[in-house]
């Protein structure tokens, strides 16, 4: 390197002295050689050291980048593991909580169908309401978990928007009247106007807003108004406004209102309960549907909550009318002589189902696990199997797989899953492995009878919907059908 610098320096010095300046003196390179020998080595050493420093810095950067990548991957794996652990924990807790709730609410439903004095009926009503409140809290926690995990789906269908709002209105009219509050619903919609949206999620959002309005309004009125305006991309923008004359909120409360588990009044002396999840979930649902929830409020003068979401035009020429669970008659459905195999390892769960179905004329045979269910199926014929999922010896999933893979005549028997698995995708998963229907715990008697009627298509053994004949005559007919079934005639 020094030699190259020396040659370059001598060449430049020669060109300048002999051709540029032309001083006429014979060229002597001694001075250039001496200067080059003095300057070049330190300069070269400096360059070498700087290059070494650059290389060392690059090596450190590469090592740091590799270390950071390892840390990021480890953090990602830890986060995914934590998410899986939380989901598994919530699924297990949901299952464990729903199982005793099934006993509480099931027995309460069975008691409500009996002749009770007024005081006892009030106690049973409190049990049912308290169990329902606990169930709502559990569902809120599960919904929040699904949203955070990105597993909450919006399932749109063609439904009448006015019908959805009327369902919510009917649901809260009694609570409003008991408080002396007027609840009104107004809109420019007609019953024939249908849109393509998720009625379950919209009803959930509006119910949360109206429920809060009823809770925080002592006197005055609550007005629910719906309007539809043209939205972007040819869609319709639905705006639902809930206005109340309640206690209102200050700016500090409004700031934290939509935070998970936040309360407008978080003090130990607060009057109003709740998990603080309803508004959080509702806003997240609204945003999933292309809208939002905003609020205006003044302390002592009430609040105005505005829910917006996007809806498409109805896709079918004749949309099916929305089903109002509150409006569906819950009369007795007689399962006269229907042979039902009830499979559940929990004795309380079996007793609940027995109390639901035996008064309808069903003949129940019990099994405690999947293997016992297969043995019962092989021993005598049945019309229907009610099958729990989590059981010892053989669970419900393995049992349904063996039933469907069997070469026996009962391979196509209707099987309804009765399970505390109520996380997102559980119903689809169980239907996918061969179940004919799905009922989640805690079991509602009306839901159970509805699913049984659907999967059977018709009620075996002459079962039918309620008939206008007298109660004694119906009971006598049921008794005859049961005797015929037992005797094999």
FITORVO-80881 format. One record per residue (C-alpha): x negated, y negated, z; residue number from 1; residue in three letters. Coordinates in steps of 0.1 Angstrom, whole numbers, always signed. Last residue first. Layout:
BEGIN
KOLNU    east   north      up   resi   resn
KOLNU       X       Y       Z    NUM    ALA
...
//
This chain:
BEGIN
KOLNU    east   north      up   resi   resn
KOLNU    +978    +533    +215    489    UNK
KOLNU    +943    +533    +229    488    UNK
KOLNU    +955    +534    +265    487    UNK
KOLNU    +935    +503    +273    486    UNK
KOLNU    +945    +485    +242    485    UNK
KOLNU    +982    +493    +246    484    UNK
KOLNU    +980    +483    +282    483    UNK
KOLNU    +964    +450    +273    482    UNK
KOLNU    +990    +443    +246    481    UNK
KOLNU   +1018    +450    +271    480    UNK
KOLNU   +1003    +427    +297    479    UNK
KOLNU    +999    +399    +271    478    UNK
KOLNU   +1035    +403    +260    477    UNK
KOLNU   +1046    +401    +297    476    UNK
KOLNU   +1025    +369    +302    475    UNK
KOLNU   +1041    +354    +271    474    UNK
KOLNU   +1076    +362    +283    473    UNK
KOLNU   +1069    +347    +317    472    UNK
KOLNU   +1056    +315    +302    471    UNK
KOLNU   +1087    +310    +281    470    UNK
KOLNU   +1085    +311    +243    469    UNK
KOLNU   +1072    +281    +224    468    UNK
KOLNU   +1041    +299    +211    467    UNK
KOLNU   +1005    +291    +220    466    UNK
KOLNU    +980    +301    +194    465    UNK
KOLNU    +977    +337    +185    464    UNK
KOLNU    +962    +370    +195    463    UNK
KOLNU    +978    +400    +179    462    UNK
KOLNU    +950    +424    +190    461    UNK
KOLNU    +923    +403    +173    460    UNK
KOLNU    +926    +365    +171    459    UNK
KOLNU    +920    +353    +135    458    UNK
KOLNU    +890    +338    +119    457    UNK
KOLNU    +869    +355    +145    456    UNK
KOLNU    +840    +330    +143    455    UNK
KOLNU    +864    +300    +144    454    UNK
KOLNU    +887    +313    +172    453    UNK
KOLNU    +857    +321    +194    452    UNK
KOLNU    +842    +287    +187    451    UNK
KOLNU    +874    +269    +198    450    UNK
KOLNU    +878    +292    +228    449    UNK
KOLNU    +843    +283    +240    448    UNK
KOLNU    +847    +246    +233    447    UNK
KOLNU    +879    +245    +253    446    UNK
KOLNU    +864    +264    +282    445    UNK
KOLNU    +834    +241    +284    444    UNK
KOLNU    +802    +261    +291    443    UNK
KOLNU    +774    +244    +310    442    UNK
KOLNU    +758    +257    +289    441    UNK
KOLNU    +756    +256    +252    440    UNK
KOLNU    +780    +274    +228    439    UNK
KOLNU    +767    +288    +195    438    UNK
KOLNU    +783    +308    +168    437    UNK
KOLNU    +777    +338    +144    436    UNK
KOLNU    +742    +345    +157    435    UNK
KOLNU    +719    +361    +131    434    UNK
KOLNU    +684    +348    +135    433    UNK
KOLNU    +691    +315    +117    432    UNK
KOLNU    +722    +308    +139    431    UNK
KOLNU    +698    +309    +168    430    UNK
KOLNU    +673    +285    +153    429    UNK
KOLNU    +699    +261    +141    428    UNK
KOLNU    +714    +258    +175    427    UNK
KOLNU    +680    +254    +192    426    UNK
KOLNU    +669    +227    +167    425    UNK
KOLNU    +669    +198    +192    424    UNK
KOLNU    +670    +211    +228    423    UNK
KOLNU    +701    +228    +242    422    UNK
KOLNU    +689    +262    +253    421    UNK
KOLNU    +712    +269    +282    420    UNK
KOLNU    +728    +297    +262    419    UNK
KOLNU    +760    +314    +252    418    UNK
KOLNU    +752    +327    +217    417    UNK
KOLNU    +783    +340    +199    416    UNK
KOLNU    +781    +374    +181    415    UNK
KOLNU    +807    +384    +155    414    UNK
KOLNU    +802    +422    +147    413    UNK
KOLNU    +784    +428    +114    412    UNK
KOLNU    +760    +455    +127    411    UNK
KOLNU    +789    +471    +145    410    UNK
KOLNU    +794    +498    +119    409    UNK
KOLNU    +759    +512    +127    408    UNK
KOLNU    +730    +509    +103    407    UNK
KOLNU    +713    +484    +127    406    UNK
KOLNU    +693    +455    +115    405    UNK
KOLNU    +719    +429    +125    404    UNK
KOLNU    +723    +444    +160    403    UNK
KOLNU    +685    +448    +164    402    UNK
KOLNU    +679    +412    +155    401    UNK
KOLNU    +708    +401    +178    400    UNK
KOLNU    +692    +420    +207    399    UNK
KOLNU    +657    +406    +201    398    UNK
KOLNU    +670    +371    +202    397    UNK
KOLNU    +692    +378    +232    396    UNK
KOLNU    +664    +390    +254    395    UNK
KOLNU    +655    +426    +262    394    UNK
KOLNU    +643    +438    +296    393    UNK
KOLNU    +650    +404    +313    392    UNK
KOLNU    +673    +378    +298    391    UNK
KOLNU    +670    +344    +281    390    UNK
KOLNU    +694    +343    +251    389    UNK
KOLNU    +729    +350    +265    388    UNK
KOLNU    +752    +369    +242    387    UNK
KOLNU    +790    +369    +239    386    UNK
KOLNU    +799    +398    +217    385    UNK
KOLNU    +832    +401    +199    384    UNK
KOLNU    +857    +427    +186    383    UNK
KOLNU    +842    +457    +204    382    UNK
KOLNU    +841    +495    +198    381    UNK
KOLNU    +827    +520    +222    380    UNK
KOLNU    +795    +537    +233    379    UNK
KOLNU    +770    +523    +208    378    UNK
KOLNU    +781    +488    +215    377    UNK
KOLNU    +777    +494    +252    376    UNK
KOLNU    +742    +508    +248    375    UNK
KOLNU    +732    +478    +226    374    UNK
KOLNU    +745    +454    +253    373    UNK
KOLNU    +726    +473    +280    372    UNK
KOLNU    +694    +468    +260    371    UNK
KOLNU    +702    +431    +256    370    UNK
KOLNU    +706    +424    +293    369    UNK
KOLNU    +731    +423    +322    368    UNK
KOLNU    +761    +438    +304    367    UNK
KOLNU    +798    +432    +310    366    UNK
KOLNU    +830    +446    +294    365    UNK
KOLNU    +858    +421    +291    364    UNK
KOLNU    +894    +427    +279    363    UNK
KOLNU    +908    +393    +267    362    UNK
KOLNU    +943    +383    +276    361    UNK
KOLNU    +939    +345    +278    360    UNK
KOLNU    +938    +346    +316    359    UNK
KOLNU    +908    +370    +312    358    UNK
KOLNU    +888    +345    +290    357    UNK
KOLNU    +879    +315    +312    356    UNK
KOLNU    +877    +333    +346    355    UNK
KOLNU    +855    +360    +329    354    UNK
KOLNU    +833    +333    +314    353    UNK
KOLNU    +827    +318    +348    352    UNK
KOLNU    +821    +353    +364    351    UNK
KOLNU    +795    +361    +338    350    UNK
KOLNU    +777    +329    +344    349    UNK
KOLNU    +777    +336    +382    348    UNK
KOLNU    +763    +371    +377    347    UNK
KOLNU    +733    +358    +357    346    UNK
KOLNU    +718    +385    +334    345    UNK
KOLNU    +743    +377    +307    344    UNK
KOLNU    +760    +399    +281    343    UNK
KOLNU    +798    +397    +278    342    UNK
KOLNU    +812    +424    +254    341    UNK
KOLNU    +847    +412    +244    340    UNK
KOLNU    +876    +435    +234    339    UNK
KOLNU    +905    +413    +223    338    UNK
KOLNU    +937    +428    +238    337    UNK
KOLNU    +956    +395    +238    336    UNK
KOLNU    +932    +367    +231    335    UNK
KOLNU    +958    +340    +238    334    UNK
KOLNU    +948    +305    +232    333    UNK
KOLNU    +961    +284    +261    332    UNK
KOLNU    +965    +247    +253    331    UNK
KOLNU    +936    +223    +249    330    UNK
KOLNU    +952    +201    +223    329    UNK
KOLNU    +925    +181    +204    328    UNK
KOLNU    +929    +144    +210    327    UNK
KOLNU    +899    +140    +234    326    UNK
KOLNU    +877    +158    +210    325    UNK
KOLNU    +886    +135    +182    324    UNK
KOLNU    +878    +151    +149    323    UNK
KOLNU    +871    +126    +122    322    UNK
KOLNU    +892    +130     +91    321    UNK
KOLNU    +877    +149     +62    320    UNK
KOLNU    +866    +127     +34    319    UNK
KOLNU    +887    +130      +2    318    UNK
KOLNU    +865    +119     -28    317    UNK
KOLNU    +833    +129     -10    316    UNK
KOLNU    +803    +107      -7    315    UNK
KOLNU    +817     +80     +15    314    UNK
KOLNU    +798     +48      +9    313    UNK
KOLNU    +766     +45     +29    312    UNK
KOLNU    +762     +31     +64    311    UNK
KOLNU    +735      +8     +79    310    UNK
KOLNU    +735      -1    +116    309    UNK
KOLNU    +742     -31    +138    308    UNK
KOLNU    +750     -32    +175    307    UNK
KOLNU    +757     -66    +191    306    UNK
KOLNU    +759     -69    +229    305    UNK
KOLNU    +775    -101    +243    304    UNK
KOLNU    +772    -106    +281    303    UNK
KOLNU    +791    -122    +309    302    UNK
KOLNU    +795    -156    +326    301    UNK
KOLNU    +780    -151    +360    300    UNK
KOLNU    +744    -151    +347    299    UNK
KOLNU    +744    -159    +310    298    UNK
KOLNU    +739    -132    +284    297    UNK
KOLNU    +730    -126    +247    296    UNK
KOLNU    +720     -91    +235    295    UNK
KOLNU    +705     -74    +205    294    UNK
KOLNU    +709     -38    +193    293    UNK
KOLNU    +693     -28    +160    292    UNK
KOLNU    +699     -14    +125    291    UNK
KOLNU    +685     +10    +100    290    UNK
KOLNU    +700     +42    +116    289    UNK
KOLNU    +668     +51    +134    288    UNK
KOLNU    +669     +15    +147    287    UNK
KOLNU    +703     +20    +162    286    UNK
KOLNU    +692     +53    +177    285    UNK
KOLNU    +662     +35    +194    284    UNK
KOLNU    +685      +8    +206    283    UNK
KOLNU    +709     +33    +220    282    UNK
KOLNU    +682     +54    +237    281    UNK
KOLNU    +668     +23    +255    280    UNK
KOLNU    +703     +11    +264    279    UNK
KOLNU    +713     +43    +280    278    UNK
KOLNU    +680     +51    +298    277    UNK
KOLNU    +682     +29    +329    276    UNK
KOLNU    +691     +60    +349    275    UNK
KOLNU    +723     +47    +363    274    UNK
KOLNU    +737     +31    +395    273    UNK
KOLNU    +752      -3    +401    272    UNK
KOLNU    +753     -20    +435    271    UNK
KOLNU    +716     -27    +440    270    UNK
KOLNU    +704     -29    +475    269    UNK
KOLNU    +671     -10    +469    268    UNK
KOLNU    +663     -36    +442    267    UNK
KOLNU    +660     -27    +405    266    UNK
KOLNU    +689     -49    +393    265    UNK
KOLNU    +688     -52    +355    264    UNK
KOLNU    +674     -17    +356    263    UNK
KOLNU    +645      -2    +337    262    UNK
KOLNU    +641     +35    +332    261    UNK
KOLNU    +630     +30    +296    260    UNK
KOLNU    +626      -6    +286    259    UNK
KOLNU    +656     -22    +268    258    UNK
KOLNU    +666     -46    +296    257    UNK
KOLNU    +630     -57    +306    256    UNK
KOLNU    +631     -91    +290    255    UNK
KOLNU    +669     -95    +296    254    UNK
KOLNU    +664     -92    +333    253    UNK
KOLNU    +639    -121    +334    252    UNK
KOLNU    +662    -142    +312    251    UNK
KOLNU    +691    -139    +336    250    UNK
KOLNU    +719    -114    +333    249    UNK
KOLNU    +757    -114    +332    248    UNK
KOLNU    +781    -105    +360    247    UNK
KOLNU    +809     -95    +337    246    UNK
KOLNU    +831    -113    +312    245    UNK
KOLNU    +825     -89    +284    244    UNK
KOLNU    +818     -89    +247    243    UNK
KOLNU    +809     -58    +227    242    UNK
KOLNU    +801     -65    +191    241    UNK
KOLNU    +800     -38    +164    240    UNK
KOLNU    +783     -48    +131    239    UNK
KOLNU    +783     -24    +102    238    UNK
KOLNU    +760     -32     +73    237    UNK
KOLNU    +771     -15     +41    236    UNK
KOLNU    +746      +0     +16    235    UNK
KOLNU    +740     -12     -19    234    UNK
KOLNU    +703     -15     -14    233    UNK
KOLNU    +707     -41     +13    232    UNK
KOLNU    +739     -47     +32    231    UNK
KOLNU    +774     -58     +23    230    UNK
KOLNU    +795     -66     +54    229    UNK
KOLNU    +815     -45     +78    228    UNK
KOLNU    +830     -58    +110    227    UNK
KOLNU    +838     -43    +144    226    UNK
KOLNU    +851     -60    +175    225    UNK
KOLNU    +851     -47    +211    224    UNK
KOLNU    +864     -71    +237    223    UNK
KOLNU    +861     -66    +274    222    UNK
KOLNU    +883     -86    +297    221    UNK
KOLNU    +885    -104    +330    220    UNK
KOLNU    +875     -91    +364    219    UNK
KOLNU    +848     -69    +379    218    UNK
KOLNU    +828     -64    +347    217    UNK
KOLNU    +794     -46    +352    216    UNK
KOLNU    +806     -10    +350    215    UNK
KOLNU    +831     -16    +322    214    UNK
KOLNU    +806     -35    +301    213    UNK
KOLNU    +780      -8    +308    212    UNK
KOLNU    +804     +19    +296    211    UNK
KOLNU    +813      -1    +266    210    UNK
KOLNU    +776      -4    +255    209    UNK
KOLNU    +768     +32    +262    208    UNK
KOLNU    +800     +44    +245    207    UNK
KOLNU    +791     +23    +214    206    UNK
KOLNU    +757     +39    +211    205    UNK
KOLNU    +769     +75    +217    204    UNK
KOLNU    +798     +70    +193    203    UNK
KOLNU    +773     +58    +167    202    UNK
KOLNU    +752     +88    +174    201    UNK
KOLNU    +781    +113    +170    200    UNK
KOLNU    +796     +95    +140    199    UNK
KOLNU    +764     +98    +120    198    UNK
KOLNU    +771     +78     +88    197    UNK
KOLNU    +787     +80     +54    196    UNK
KOLNU    +817     +57     +54    195    UNK
KOLNU    +854     +61     +54    194    UNK
KOLNU    +881     +34     +52    193    UNK
KOLNU    +916     +51     +53    192    UNK
KOLNU    +921     +42     +90    191    UNK
KOLNU    +918      +5     +81    190    UNK
KOLNU    +890     -18     +91    189    UNK
KOLNU    +895     -55     +98    188    UNK
KOLNU    +885     -50    +135    187    UNK
KOLNU    +898     -52    +170    186    UNK
KOLNU    +895     -31    +201    185    UNK
KOLNU    +907     -44    +235    184    UNK
KOLNU    +898     -35    +271    183    UNK
KOLNU    +915     -55    +298    182    UNK
KOLNU    +900     -52    +333    181    UNK
KOLNU    +920     -44    +364    180    UNK
KOLNU    +894     -20    +376    179    UNK
KOLNU    +916     +11    +372    178    UNK
KOLNU    +927      -3    +338    177    UNK
KOLNU    +890      -3    +326    176    UNK
KOLNU    +884     +33    +338    175    UNK
KOLNU    +916     +45    +321    174    UNK
KOLNU    +908     +27    +288    173    UNK
KOLNU    +873     +40    +286    172    UNK
KOLNU    +878     +72    +265    171    UNK
KOLNU    +906     +58    +245    170    UNK
KOLNU    +884     +30    +232    169    UNK
KOLNU    +856     +53    +224    168    UNK
KOLNU    +878     +75    +203    167    UNK
KOLNU    +893     +44    +187    166    UNK
KOLNU    +858     +34    +176    165    UNK
KOLNU    +852     +67    +158    164    UNK
KOLNU    +886     +65    +142    163    UNK
KOLNU    +879     +30    +129    162    UNK
KOLNU    +847     +43    +113    161    UNK
KOLNU    +864     +70     +94    160    UNK
KOLNU    +839     +98     +87    159    UNK
KOLNU    +819    +111     +58    158    UNK
KOLNU    +788    +127     +74    157    UNK
KOLNU    +754    +116     +84    156    UNK
KOLNU    +731    +137    +107    155    UNK
KOLNU    +705    +115    +124    154    UNK
KOLNU    +677    +137    +137    153    UNK
KOLNU    +658    +134    +170    152    UNK
KOLNU    +625    +152    +168    151    UNK
KOLNU    +601    +122    +167    150    UNK
KOLNU    +585    +133    +200    149    UNK
KOLNU    +595    +100    +216    148    UNK
KOLNU    +631    +103    +203    147    UNK
KOLNU    +634    +139    +215    146    UNK
KOLNU    +621    +130    +250    145    UNK
KOLNU    +646    +101    +251    144    UNK
KOLNU    +674    +125    +241    143    UNK
KOLNU    +664    +150    +267    142    UNK
KOLNU    +664    +124    +295    141    UNK
KOLNU    +698    +111    +284    140    UNK
KOLNU    +712    +146    +282    139    UNK
KOLNU    +701    +154    +318    138    UNK
KOLNU    +717    +121    +330    137    UNK
KOLNU    +750    +130    +311    136    UNK
KOLNU    +750    +164    +327    135    UNK
KOLNU    +746    +149    +362    134    UNK
KOLNU    +775    +126    +355    133    UNK
KOLNU    +796    +156    +343    132    UNK
KOLNU    +788    +175    +375    131    UNK
KOLNU    +799    +145    +395    130    UNK
KOLNU    +831    +142    +375    129    UNK
KOLNU    +839    +179    +378    128    UNK
KOLNU    +832    +180    +416    127    UNK
KOLNU    +852    +149    +421    126    UNK
KOLNU    +882    +164    +402    125    UNK
KOLNU    +879    +195    +424    124    UNK
KOLNU    +882    +174    +455    123    UNK
KOLNU    +912    +155    +441    122    UNK
KOLNU    +929    +188    +432    121    UNK
KOLNU    +923    +200    +468    120    UNK
KOLNU    +940    +169    +482    119    UNK
KOLNU    +969    +171    +458    118    UNK
KOLNU    +977    +207    +464    117    UNK
KOLNU    +965    +232    +439    116    UNK
KOLNU    +982    +255    +414    115    UNK
KOLNU    +954    +268    +392    114    UNK
KOLNU    +939    +255    +359    113    UNK
KOLNU    +918    +230    +377    112    UNK
KOLNU    +902    +258    +397    111    UNK
KOLNU    +888    +274    +366    110    UNK
KOLNU    +874    +241    +353    109    UNK
KOLNU    +857    +235    +387    108    UNK
KOLNU    +843    +271    +386    107    UNK
KOLNU    +828    +264    +352    106    UNK
KOLNU    +815    +230    +362    105    UNK
KOLNU    +796    +243    +392    104    UNK
KOLNU    +785    +276    +377    103    UNK
KOLNU    +774    +261    +344    102    UNK
KOLNU    +756    +234    +363    101    UNK
KOLNU    +736    +262    +380    100    UNK
KOLNU    +724    +273    +345     99    UNK
KOLNU    +721    +238    +330     98    UNK
KOLNU    +694    +228    +355     97    UNK
KOLNU    +671    +258    +347     96    UNK
KOLNU    +676    +255    +310     95    UNK
KOLNU    +670    +218    +309     94    UNK
KOLNU    +641    +222    +332     93    UNK
KOLNU    +626    +248    +309     92    UNK
KOLNU    +631    +226    +278     91    UNK
KOLNU    +618    +196    +296     90    UNK
KOLNU    +587    +215    +307     89    UNK
KOLNU    +582    +229    +272     88    UNK
KOLNU    +585    +194    +257     87    UNK
KOLNU    +562    +180    +283     86    UNK
KOLNU    +536    +207    +277     85    UNK
KOLNU    +538    +203    +240     84    UNK
KOLNU    +534    +165    +243     83    UNK
KOLNU    +505    +170    +267     82    UNK
KOLNU    +489    +195    +243     81    UNK
KOLNU    +493    +170    +215     80    UNK
KOLNU    +478    +143    +236     79    UNK
KOLNU    +449    +165    +246     78    UNK
KOLNU    +443    +175    +210     77    UNK
KOLNU    +444    +139    +200     76    UNK
KOLNU    +421    +129    +228     75    UNK
KOLNU    +397    +158    +219     74    UNK
KOLNU    +398    +147    +182     73    UNK
KOLNU    +391    +111    +192     72    UNK
KOLNU    +363    +121    +215     71    UNK
KOLNU    +347    +143    +188     70    UNK
KOLNU    +351    +115    +163     69    UNK
KOLNU    +335     +91    +189     68    UNK
KOLNU    +306    +115    +194     67    UNK
KOLNU    +301    +118    +156     66    UNK
KOLNU    +302     +80    +152     65    UNK
KOLNU    +278     +76    +181     64    UNK
KOLNU    +254    +101    +166     63    UNK
KOLNU    +257     +84    +132     62    UNK
KOLNU    +252     +50    +148     61    UNK
KOLNU    +222     +62    +167     60    UNK
KOLNU    +207     +77    +136     59    UNK
KOLNU    +213     +44    +117     58    UNK
KOLNU    +196     +25    +146     57    UNK
KOLNU    +166     +49    +145     56    UNK
KOLNU    +164     +45    +107     55    UNK
KOLNU    +165      +7    +110     54    UNK
KOLNU    +139      +8    +138     53    UNK
KOLNU    +116     +30    +117     52    UNK
KOLNU    +120      +6     +88     51    UNK
KOLNU    +111     -23    +110     50    UNK
KOLNU     +81      -5    +123     49    UNK
KOLNU     +69      +3     +88     48    UNK
KOLNU     +74     -32     +76     47    UNK
KOLNU     +54     -46    +106     46    UNK
KOLNU     +26     -21     +99     45    UNK
KOLNU     +26     -33     +62     44    UNK
KOLNU     +24     -69     +73     43    UNK
KOLNU      -4     -60     +98     42    UNK
KOLNU     -23     -41     +71     41    UNK
KOLNU     -18     -68     +43     40    UNK
KOLNU     -30     -99     +61     39    UNK
KOLNU     -68     -93     +69     38    UNK
KOLNU     -76     -71     +40     37    UNK
KOLNU     -56     -94     +16     36    UNK
KOLNU     -75    -124     +29     35    UNK
KOLNU    -109    -107     +24     34    UNK
KOLNU    -100     -95     -11     33    UNK
KOLNU     -87    -129     -22     32    UNK
KOLNU    -118    -146      -9     31    UNK
KOLNU    -141    -121     -27     30    UNK
KOLNU    -123    -124     -61     29    UNK
KOLNU    -147    -147     -78     28    UNK
KOLNU    -138    -162    -112     27    UNK
KOLNU    -165    -182    -130     26    UNK
KOLNU    -156    -219    -126     25    UNK
KOLNU    -140    -237    -155     24    UNK
KOLNU    -111    -252    -133     23    UNK
KOLNU     -85    -238    -158     22    UNK
KOLNU     -54    -246    -136     21    UNK
KOLNU     -30    -222    -152     20    UNK
KOLNU     -53    -199    -171     19    UNK
KOLNU     -84    -191    -151     18    UNK
KOLNU     -74    -200    -116     17    UNK
KOLNU     -37    -191    -118     16    UNK
KOLNU     -41    -159    -137     15    UNK
KOLNU     -70    -147    -116     14    UNK
KOLNU     -52    -154     -83     13    UNK
KOLNU     -21    -135     -96     12    UNK
KOLNU     -42    -105    -106     11    UNK
KOLNU     -62    -106     -74     10    UNK
KOLNU     -30    -107     -53      9    UNK
KOLNU     -14     -78     -73      8    UNK
KOLNU     -46     -57     -69      7    UNK
KOLNU     -48     -64     -32      6    UNK
KOLNU     -11     -56     -26      5    UNK
KOLNU     -15     -23     -44      4    UNK
KOLNU     -46     -15     -24      3    UNK
KOLNU     -28     -24      +9      2    UNK
KOLNU      +0      +0      +0      1    UNK
//
